[in-house]
């Protein structure tokens, strides 16, 4: 009971800090608080640390080079203040795994959970660093050059940052299970694969719109002067958040299959 109470306090402090500095909207803060109670209150410090590493590093990455990134906001629908559906997209699969681990305890769930956190961290790092790259992004779908901020656009710096994010999450977990090369390969390969799946879905199936005023292709349903955009392509219900959620599932499935084969 004492550990649970301390977990609730920690979750509240993290969310309070996030609200204090404008990192989360109010609905997002409520969602993050619920997720925090599950992680901090029921699973303890070893599950909490990777999630905290993801949260704080992704916030820092978002704010790093903010002025340069602002000129690409006409394309992407990503905003510096996280909203509820972004919390669900990035933390929903992790929350499901936490519930599964509570009712069906097994050591392997922690590794799968780590792969999911590595997936969303890899995506966050590669997106933010890729926007600052001097290299022109190329579409994962057809290899053509695309503007910075286009979903599915890859840069060498972005890919390297994505892998570094996976490594960072793995290292945050090592105090509890040590440095095992097999675990390193499972977490990092699953996280990077999920990141590439995210890019592929973003380039092919994610909904895209055209602004009738500036004619730019964008992820945003409202654009110049907050006017409605026209449907251009992709699956209407598959937004960037939906792509992130699918990528998280991919990271979990990949890690689970690798564990079944090699462990």
C-alpha positions in Angstrom: 0.0 0.0 0.0 2.9 2.4 0.8 4.5 1.7 -2.6 1.2 2.3 -4.4 0.7 5.6 -2.5 4.2 6.7 -3.4 3.5 5.8 -7.0 0.4 7.9 -7.1 2.3 10.9 -5.6 5.1 10.4 -8.2 2.5 10.3 -11.0 0.9 13.5 -9.7 4.2 15.3 -9.5 5.2 14.4 -13.0 1.8 15.5 -14.4 1.8 18.6 -12.3 5.3 19.5 -13.7 4.1 18.8 -17.2 1.1 21.1 -16.8 3.1 23.7 -15.0 5.5 24.0 -18.0 2.7 23.6 -20.7 3.8 20.2 -21.9 0.3 18.7 -21.8 -3.2 19.8 -22.3 -5.6 19.2 -19.3 -7.2 16.1 -20.9 -3.8 14.8 -21.8 -2.6 15.4 -18.2 -5.6 13.4 -16.9 -4.8 10.5 -19.3 -1.1 10.6 -18.3 -2.0 10.6 -14.6 -4.1 7.4 -15.1 -1.2 5.8 -17.0 1.2 7.0 -14.3 -0.8 5.4 -11.6 -0.7 2.1 -13.5 3.0 2.2 -14.0 4.3 3.9 -10.8 1.6 2.5 -8.5 1.4 -1.1 -9.6 4.6 -1.9 -11.4 7.3 0.0 -9.4 10.4 1.8 -10.3 11.8 -0.6 -12.9 8.7 -0.1 -15.2 8.6 3.6 -14.3 12.1 4.6 -15.4 11.8 3.8 -19.1 8.5 5.6 -19.3 9.9 8.7 -17.6 13.0 8.6 -19.9 10.7 8.6 -22.9 8.5 11.4 -21.6 11.2 13.8 -20.6 13.5 13.1 -23.5 10.7 13.5 -26.1 9.7 16.8 -24.5 13.3 18.0 -24.7 13.7 16.8 -28.3 10.5 18.6 -29.2 11.8 21.9 -27.8 15.3 21.6 -29.2 15.6 23.7 -32.3 12.0 24.9 -31.9 12.4 28.0 -34.0 13.8 26.1 -37.0 11.0 23.4 -36.7 8.2 26.0 -36.7 8.5 26.5 -40.5 7.5 22.9 -41.1 4.3 23.0 -39.1 2.3 23.7 -42.2 2.9 20.1 -43.1 2.7 18.1 -39.9 -0.1 18.0 -37.3 2.4 17.6 -34.4 2.2 20.3 -31.7 4.6 21.0 -28.8 1.8 20.7 -26.2 0.7 17.0 -26.1 -3.0 16.2 -26.4 -5.0 13.3 -25.0 -5.0 11.3 -28.2 -1.2 11.6 -28.4 -0.9 10.2 -24.9 -3.2 7.3 -25.9 -1.3 6.8 -29.2 2.1 6.7 -27.5 1.1 5.1 -24.1 -1.9 3.0 -24.9 -0.1 -0.2 -25.8 2.2 0.2 -22.9 -0.8 0.6 -20.6 -2.4 -2.6 -22.0 0.9 -4.5 -21.4 1.0 -3.2 -17.8 -2.6 -4.5 -17.2 -1.6 -7.9 -18.7 1.5 -8.1 -16.5 -0.6 -7.4 -13.4 -3.1 -10.1 -14.1 -0.8 -12.6 -15.8 2.7 -12.0 -14.3 5.7 -13.1 -16.4 9.2 -11.7 -16.7 8.9 -11.5 -20.5 6.2 -8.8 -20.3 8.9 -6.3 -19.1 11.0 -6.9 -22.2 8.0 -6.5 -24.5 7.1 -3.3 -22.6 10.6 -2.0 -23.1 10.3 -2.7 -26.8 7.1 -0.6 -26.9 8.7 2.3 -25.1 11.7 2.0 -27.4 9.3 2.2 -30.4 7.7 5.4 -29.4 11.0 6.9 -28.2 12.7 6.0 -31.5 9.9 7.7 -33.4 10.0 10.8 -31.3 13.7 11.2 -31.5 14.0 10.5 -35.3 11.1 12.9 -36.0 12.6 15.8 -34.0 16.2 15.3 -35.1 15.2 14.6 -38.7 13.5 18.0 -38.9 16.8 19.7 -38.0 18.7 17.6 -40.6 20.6 19.4 -43.4 19.9 16.4 -45.6 16.8 16.3 -47.8 14.5 13.6 -46.5 13.6 10.8 -48.9 10.3 8.9 -48.8 10.5 5.4 -47.4 7.9 4.5 -50.0 9.5 5.5 -53.3 12.9 7.0 -52.4 11.9 10.5 -53.8 12.9 13.6 -52.0 10.2 15.2 -49.9 10.0 18.3 -47.8 11.1 18.2 -44.1 8.1 17.3 -41.9 6.5 14.9 -44.5 5.4 11.7 -42.9 7.5 8.8 -44.2 10.5 11.0 -45.0 13.8 9.6 -43.8 17.2 11.2 -43.2 20.4 9.6 -42.0 20.4 11.8 -38.9 16.8 10.8 -38.1 17.5 7.1 -38.4 20.6 7.4 -36.2 18.6 9.3 -33.6 15.9 6.7 -33.7 18.4 3.9 -33.0 19.9 6.1 -30.2 16.5 6.4 -28.6 16.1 2.6 -28.5 19.6 2.3 -26.9 18.7 4.9 -24.4 15.5 3.0 -23.3 17.5 -0.3 -23.1 20.1 1.3 -20.9 17.4 2.7 -18.6 16.2 -0.9 -18.1 19.6 -2.6 -17.5 19.8 -1.8 -13.7 17.1 -4.4 -13.2 18.1 -7.2 -15.6 21.7 -6.4 -16.5 23.3 -5.9 -19.9 22.3 -8.9 -22.1 23.2 -8.7 -25.8 20.1 -10.8 -26.7 17.8 -8.4 -24.8 19.6 -5.4 -26.4 19.0 -6.9 -29.9 15.3 -7.6 -29.2 14.5 -4.2 -27.8 16.5 -2.1 -30.3 15.5 -4.1 -33.4 11.9 -4.1 -32.4 11.9 -0.4 -31.6 13.7 0.5 -34.9 11.4 -1.8 -36.9 8.4 -0.1 -35.4 9.8 3.3 -36.3 10.3 2.2 -39.9 6.7 0.8 -40.0 5.5 4.1 -38.6 7.3 5.9 -41.5 5.9 3.5 -44.1 2.3 3.8 -42.9 2.8 7.6 -42.7 4.0 7.7 -46.3 1.3 5.3 -47.8 -1.9 5.0 -45.7 -2.0 8.0 -43.4 -4.7 10.6 -44.3 -3.5 13.6 -46.2 -5.2 16.9 -47.0 -4.7 19.7 -49.5 -5.1 23.3 -48.4 -7.4 25.1 -50.9 -5.6 28.4 -50.2 -1.9 27.6 -50.4 -2.2 24.2 -52.2 0.2 22.5 -49.8 -0.3 18.9 -48.9 -0.6 18.6 -45.2 -1.7 16.2 -42.3 -3.8 19.0 -40.8 -7.6 19.1 -41.3 -7.5 22.9 -40.9 -4.8 25.1 -42.4 -4.4 28.7 -43.6 -6.5 31.0 -41.4 -7.9 27.9 -39.8 -9.9 27.0 -42.9 -10.9 23.4 -43.6 -8.7 21.4 -45.9 -9.7 19.0 -48.7 -9.2 15.3 -48.5 -6.3 14.3 -50.7 -5.4 10.7 -50.0 -4.9 7.9 -47.5 -7.3 6.3 -45.0 -9.5 9.0 -43.6 -9.5 7.7 -40.0 -5.8 6.9 -40.0 -4.1 10.1 -38.5 -0.6 10.5 -37.3 -1.7 9.3 -33.8 -3.3 6.2 -35.4 0.0 5.5 -37.2 1.9 5.8 -33.9 -0.5 3.4 -32.1 -0.1 0.8 -34.9 3.7 1.2 -34.7 3.6 0.6 -31.0 1.6 -2.6 -31.6 4.3 -3.6 -34.2 7.0 -3.1 -31.6 5.2 -5.3 -29.1 4.5 -8.1 -31.6 8.0 -8.0 -32.9 9.5 -8.3 -29.4 7.1 -11.1 -28.4 7.9 -13.1 -31.6 11.6 -12.7 -31.1 11.3 -13.8 -27.5 9.3 -16.9 -28.6 12.1 -17.8 -31.1 15.3 -17.0 -29.2 14.3 -17.3 -25.5 
